[in-house]
Amino acid sequence: MATDYYGLLGVSKDASPEEIKKAYRKLARELHPDVNPDLEHQERFKAVTAAYEVLSDPEKRQMYDLGGDPLNSRGGVNGGFDFGDIMDAFFGGGTAQRGPRNRARRGQDALIRVQVDLADAVFGSTKEITVDTAMACETCEATGLAAGAEPITCVMCKGRGEIQQVQRSFLGQVMTSRPCPQCQGFGTTIPHPCHECSGEGRVRTRRTIPIRIPAGVDTGNRIQLQNEGEIGPNGGPAGDLYVEIVVASHPVFERRGDELHCMLTIPMTSAALGTSVELETLDGPEKLIIAAGTHSGESLTVKGKGVGRLRGSGRGDLFVHMNIATPTDLDAQQEALLRQLAELRQEQSDHRLGNQSEGSGGLFSRLKEAFNSR
């Protein structure tokens, strides 16, 4: 390695960026040509400035630490570095002219939330949404100018869009540039703006946009509509519109990922004897076969009747959970029949919970044994 940049700045190889900056500023005050104009100090000032350029840039510093010299990989004055860039890093501004800014700028992105039904999330759909965003002013055709008016050159910056100032510092005279305060850096002013948009070239407008809701969307998912956001000032391109999905809750079905779950309540007699029921799903009526002896908490799986997969093919499953309803409003005849059934099955109602052994034949255990033996 031809040059010891760490040694030139007097810092260790593990010095922090702040330590490197502090060391360079100290040396710059001592070696600057305005302070020490002799040739020896000038050459040393160039060397420490080159060292700072390398060690203050993470990529160049890494290249240097690996054995390379990033300043030798490009041409240019003073070993390939721009002394003006180094001064800009310390004092802000710069001496290079940026020129006037363009009045037309890209518009901002917009975000709205849209609530959809569970069926829309399951199958996908197309909806129309209403948004209030900035649109191009039709009166001035997005120019921001009144009829017949023209922009005029700024008298303060003479069309440059910036003004320059010279300040004295410990390094001598430093020239800085900043946007012109009179024209805001555009280089021109608009003496007669459009009365409709006040010179912005855009107005707020309500409009309706069609949007496709893909199958499988869930709450929090966002759909990006390119160039449907805010129109930029003075005819600038539009930003994007983001539609955030909120899936409304359903009175029957609960979503869990790409699965749907619901609760089906059936009478105790139907659970004991078995039956068939017609369940109204999001796809339409679905016939379910309830096996004899079904208990509460058991579930049936209906394949392919769940939610469409957002990043895949096919759909999830529908799970129907059983809830067995015990009658509570028996009339005298019904109660007598149940007591008769209990006597026939030796299931008297005076059993006490906790006093039977595992095989003692309590009501529910004997019901289970009887149904299993059918």
C-alpha positions in Angstrom: 0.0 0.0 0.0 1.6 3.2 -1.2 0.1 5.7 1.2 -0.7 5.4 4.9 -4.0 7.4 5.0 -4.5 6.6 8.7 -1.0 7.9 9.4 -1.6 11.1 7.5 -4.6 11.9 9.6 -3.0 10.6 12.8 -5.8 8.2 13.7 -5.9 4.4 14.3 -7.3 1.9 11.9 -10.4 1.4 14.0 -11.1 5.2 14.3 -14.8 6.2 14.1 -16.1 8.5 11.3 -16.4 11.3 13.8 -12.8 10.9 14.9 -11.6 10.9 11.3 -13.6 14.1 10.6 -12.3 15.8 13.7 -8.7 14.9 12.8 -9.0 16.2 9.3 -10.6 19.5 10.4 -7.7 20.1 12.8 -5.1 19.5 10.1 -7.0 21.5 7.5 -6.9 24.6 9.8 -3.1 24.1 10.2 -2.2 23.3 6.6 -4.6 25.4 4.5 -2.8 27.5 1.8 -4.4 30.7 3.2 -2.6 29.9 6.5 0.6 28.3 5.2 1.2 29.2 1.5 4.5 27.5 1.1 4.7 24.5 -1.3 5.5 21.9 1.4 2.3 22.7 3.3 0.3 22.8 0.1 1.4 19.3 -0.8 0.7 18.0 2.7 -2.7 19.6 2.6 -3.6 17.8 -0.6 -2.4 14.5 0.9 -4.5 14.8 4.1 -7.5 15.9 2.0 -7.1 12.8 -0.1 -6.8 10.7 3.0 -10.0 12.1 4.3 -11.9 11.5 1.1 -10.9 7.8 1.3 -11.5 7.2 5.0 -14.8 9.2 5.2 -16.4 7.1 2.5 -17.4 3.6 3.8 -16.9 1.9 0.4 -13.6 3.6 -0.3 -12.3 2.9 3.2 -13.2 -0.8 2.8 -11.4 -1.0 -0.5 -8.4 0.7 1.1 -8.4 -1.7 4.1 -8.4 -4.6 1.6 -5.2 -3.4 0.0 -6.5 -1.2 -2.8 -6.2 2.5 -3.5 -9.6 3.9 -4.6 -8.1 7.2 -5.7 -6.0 5.5 -8.3 -9.0 3.9 -9.9 -10.2 7.2 -11.5 -8.6 10.1 -13.2 -8.9 13.8 -12.3 -7.0 16.7 -10.7 -5.2 16.2 -7.4 -5.1 12.4 -7.6 -8.7 12.0 -8.7 -10.6 13.8 -5.9 -12.6 17.0 -6.0 -11.6 19.4 -3.3 -15.0 21.2 -3.7 -16.8 18.0 -2.7 -14.8 17.8 0.5 -15.6 21.4 1.4 -19.3 20.7 0.6 -19.2 17.9 3.1 -18.1 20.2 5.9 -19.7 23.5 5.2 -22.8 22.7 3.1 -23.8 24.3 -0.2 -21.3 24.2 -3.0 -19.9 26.2 -5.9 -21.5 24.2 -8.7 -24.6 25.8 -10.2 -27.6 23.5 -10.0 -29.9 25.5 -12.3 -33.6 26.3 -12.0 -36.0 23.6 -10.8 -38.8 22.2 -13.0 -42.2 23.3 -11.8 -43.7 20.0 -12.9 -43.1 17.4 -10.1 -44.5 14.0 -9.4 -47.6 13.9 -7.3 -47.9 12.2 -4.0 -49.1 8.7 -3.4 -52.6 8.3 -1.9 -54.0 5.7 0.5 -57.7 4.8 1.1 -59.3 1.9 3.0 -62.1 -0.1 1.4 -64.3 -2.6 3.3 -65.3 -5.7 1.4 -67.6 -8.6 2.3 -66.3 -12.1 3.1 -67.6 -13.4 -0.2 -65.5 -10.8 -2.1 -62.4 -12.0 -0.2 -63.3 -15.7 -0.9 -64.1 -15.4 -4.6 -62.6 -12.1 -5.7 -64.7 -9.3 -7.3 -64.6 -6.0 -9.1 -65.8 -2.9 -7.2 -65.9 0.8 -7.9 -64.4 3.1 -5.4 -64.7 6.9 -5.0 -61.6 9.0 -4.3 -60.9 12.6 -3.8 -57.5 13.5 -5.3 -55.8 16.3 -7.2 -56.5 16.3 -10.9 -55.1 18.5 -13.7 -56.8 21.9 -13.9 -58.8 22.0 -17.1 -59.0 25.8 -17.0 -55.3 26.4 -17.5 -54.4 22.9 -18.8 -52.2 22.3 -15.8 -49.9 25.3 -16.6 -51.0 27.3 -13.6 -51.2 30.4 -15.8 -54.1 32.7 -16.4 -55.4 33.0 -19.9 -52.9 34.8 -22.1 -50.3 35.1 -19.3 -46.7 33.9 -19.5 -44.0 33.2 -16.8 -41.4 35.9 -16.4 -37.7 35.5 -15.6 -37.0 36.1 -11.9 -35.3 39.5 -11.4 -33.4 38.3 -8.2 -31.6 35.3 -9.7 -32.0 36.2 -13.3 -33.4 32.8 -14.2 -30.7 30.7 -12.5 -33.0 29.5 -9.8 -30.3 30.0 -7.1 -28.3 32.7 -5.6 -24.6 32.5 -4.5 -23.0 34.0 -1.4 -19.4 34.4 -0.5 -18.5 33.9 3.2 -15.2 34.1 5.0 -14.1 31.2 7.1 -10.9 29.9 8.7 -10.2 28.3 5.3 -10.6 31.5 3.4 -13.5 32.6 1.2 -16.2 29.9 0.7 -18.9 30.3 -1.9 -22.3 28.7 -1.2 -25.4 28.4 -3.3 -29.0 28.2 -2.2 -32.4 28.3 -4.0 -33.6 31.8 -4.8 -36.1 32.9 -2.2 -38.2 35.0 -4.7 -38.9 32.2 -7.2 -38.3 29.2 -4.9 -35.7 27.9 -7.3 -37.8 27.8 -10.4 -36.0 30.7 -12.2 -39.3 32.2 -13.2 -42.3 33.7 -11.5 -46.0 33.7 -12.4 -47.4 37.2 -12.1 -50.9 36.2 -13.2 -51.8 32.7 -11.9 -54.9 30.8 -12.9 -57.9 31.8 -10.8 -59.2 28.2 -10.7 -56.0 26.4 -9.3 -54.1 29.5 -7.9 -51.1 28.6 -10.1 -50.8 25.0 -8.9 -52.0 23.5 -12.2 -54.3 21.1 -10.4 -57.5 21.0 -8.4 -59.2 18.5 -6.1 -61.8 16.4 -7.9 -64.0 13.4 -6.9 -63.8 10.5 -9.3 -64.8 6.8 -9.5 -62.2 4.1 -10.2 -62.9 0.4 -10.9 -60.7 -1.9 -8.8 -60.3 -5.7 -9.0 -60.3 -7.5 -5.6 -58.3 -10.7 -6.0 -59.5 -13.9 -4.3 -57.8 -14.5 -1.0 -57.3 -10.9 0.1 -57.4 -10.3 3.9 -57.5 -7.3 6.2 -54.4 -5.2 5.9 -53.5 -6.3 2.3 -52.9 -3.4 -0.1 -53.6 -3.1 -3.8 -51.4 -0.7 -5.8 -53.0 1.2 -8.6 -50.2 2.9 -10.6 -50.7 6.5 -11.7 -54.0 6.8 -9.9 -52.8 9.0 -7.0 -52.3 12.7 -6.8 -51.5 14.5 -10.1 -48.2 16.4 -9.6 -48.0 20.3 -9.6 -48.0 22.0 -13.1 -48.7 18.8 -15.1 -46.3 16.5 -13.2 -46.9 12.7 -13.4 -49.4 11.2 -10.9 -48.4 9.2 -7.9 -49.8 5.8 -7.1 -53.0 4.9 -5.2 -52.9 2.3 -2.5 -56.1 0.6 -1.5 -56.0 -1.1 1.9 -58.5 -3.9 2.3 -60.7 -4.4 5.4 -62.7 -7.6 5.3 -66.1 -7.3 7.2 -67.0 -10.0 9.7 -69.6 -12.6 8.7 -72.6 -13.6 10.9 -72.0 -17.3 10.2 -68.5 -18.0 8.9 -65.2 -17.2 10.6 -62.0 -17.0 8.5 -58.7 -18.5 9.6 -56.2 -18.1 6.9 -57.6 -19.9 3.8 -60.0 -21.9 6.0 -63.6 -21.1 6.9 -65.2 -22.3 10.1 -68.8 -22.4 11.3 -70.9 -23.9 14.1 -73.9 -26.2 13.3 -76.4 -26.8 16.1 -78.4 -30.1 15.8 -80.9 -31.7 18.2 -79.8 -34.4 20.7 -82.0 -36.9 19.0 -80.5 -36.2 15.5 -77.0 -36.5 17.0 -77.9 -39.9 18.5 -79.8 -41.3 15.6 -77.9 -39.6 12.7 -79.4 -37.4 10.1 -78.7 -35.2 7.0 -78.9 -31.4 7.0 -78.6 -28.8 4.3 -76.1 -26.0 5.1 -76.2 -22.7 3.3 -72.5 -22.0 2.4 -71.0 -19.1 0.4 -71.1 -21.4 -2.6 -74.8 -22.3 -2.1 -76.6 -25.2 -0.3 -74.3 -28.1 0.8 -75.8 -31.4 2.1 -74.1 -32.8 5.2 -74.4 -36.3 6.5 -74.4 -36.4 10.3 -73.3 -39.8 11.6 -75.2 -41.5 14.5 -73.5 -40.8 17.8 -72.0 -37.5 16.9 -70.8 -35.5 19.9 -70.4 -31.8 20.5 -67.1 -30.5 19.3 -66.7 -32.9 16.4 -66.3 -31.4 13.0 -67.0 -32.2 9.4 -64.7 -31.1 6.6 -66.0 -29.8 3.3 -63.2 -29.8 0.8 -62.5 -26.8 -1.4 -65.2 -24.6 0.1 -62.9 -22.2 2.0 -61.0 -19.1 0.9 -59.2 -18.7 -2.4 -55.4 -18.7 -2.1 -54.0 -15.2 -2.8 -50.6 -16.5 -4.0 -51.5 -19.9 -5.2 -54.2 -22.0 -6.8 -57.3 -23.6 -5.4 -59.2 -22.9 -2.2 -59.0 -23.9 1.5 -61.5 -26.1 3.3 -64.7 -25.4 5.2 -64.9 -26.9 8.8 -68.3 -27.4 10.3 -68.2 -27.8 14.1 -71.0 -29.7 15.8 -73.0 -28.3 18.7 -75.5 -30.7 20.3 -78.6 -29.0 21.7 -80.1 -30.5 24.8 -83.9 -29.9 25.1 -84.9 -27.7 28.0 -88.6 -27.1 27.3 -90.0 -30.7 27.6 -93.8 -31.2 28.0 -95.2 -33.9 30.2 -95.4 -36.5 27.4 -91.8 -35.9 26.2 -90.5 -36.0 29.7 -92.3 -39.3 30.4 -90.8 -40.8 27.2 -87.3 -39.7 28.1 -87.7 -41.2 31.6 -89.0 -44.4 30.0 -85.9 -44.5 27.7 -83.7 -43.9 30.7 -85.3 -46.8 32.6 -85.0 -49.1 29.6 -81.3 -48.2 29.3 -80.8 -48.3 33.1 -79.8 -44.6 33.1 -81.6 -43.4 36.2 -81.3 -39.7 36.9 -80.2 -40.0 40.6 -76.5 -40.7 39.7 -74.1 -38.3 41.4 -71.2 -36.9 39.5 -67.9 -38.0 40.9 -69.2 -41.0 42.8 -69.1 -43.5 39.9 -66.1 -45.5 38.9 -65.0 -45.5 35.3 -67.2 -48.6 34.5 -70.1 -47.8 36.8 -72.5 -47.0 34.0 -73.4 -43.3 34.5 -75.9 -41.7 32.1 -73.5 -40.3 29.6 -71.0 -43.2 29.7 -73.8 -45.7 29.1 -75.2 -43.6 26.3 -71.8 -43.6 24.7 -71.4 -47.4 25.1 -74.9 -48.0 23.7 -74.3 -45.8 20.6 -70.9 -47.4 20.0 -72.5 -50.9 20.1 -75.0 -50.1 17.5 
